Amino acid sequence: MQYTVLIVAAGSGSRMGLGYNKMLYPLAEGMTVIEKTVSVFRQDTRCAQIIVACAMEDRDQFEQLCGKDDVDYVIGGATRQESVYHGLREVSQEWVLIHDGARPWLSLECIDRLLETLRNHKACLLCTPVKDTIKEVENGYIKQTYKRDKLYAAQTPQAFHTELIRCCYEQAMKEHITATDDAQLVEMYSDVPICVVEGSYANTKVTTPEDIVGK
């Protein structure tokens, strides 16, 4: 099964406190975050198209680092959702994986599980069981405690039939609805069941400096 990957890398990464896009942070292994993320999909022969959604001011540097021969670049929007919307217009394959550029430690095994699931489903995403006890807080006080065995943390990639996710995004943009992830729009604008696929605790997201200590 061939697919397009849409890598979302247009954010500023202000919580990192670097003064520049965290995608350009050099990891200990000698690659920047964006190079490492792109390299995961370059290793996969099933990946027929790589799209990177980036900010206009970062495009030249991204092209220098990741090349232009096998990567298509689109200019992102003011939000992640707008960036994905722009990228979806350029997808050429029937199936698309939407991945946060700030998750450079994705494994091919996780991609394998997603693609296997897509054989029988039109939407799926990587998830891991929540380890911590989750409490709802209101005005500084505990309101309730959730049952941990029903809680999962969503990861990326999130994988979809391309026309399905395009239609959901178009509807959300028309109605000015903002979601926290791609799968939520499928929840809102379709009756397609979204399958949970085993993720990995190693598939972490670079958000704060603590996320890259020793990496």
PyMOL commands that set and color helices and strands:
alter all, ss='L'
color gray80, all
select helices_A, chain A and resi 14-16+22-24+33-42+56-66+80-88+108-118+148-150+162-175+182-189+209-212
alter helices_A, ss='H'
color red, helices_A
select strands_A, chain A and resi 3-9+47-54+71-75+95-100+123-129+135-138+141-145+152-161+195-198
alter strands_A, ss='S'
color yellow, strands_A
deselect
rebuild
show_as cartoon
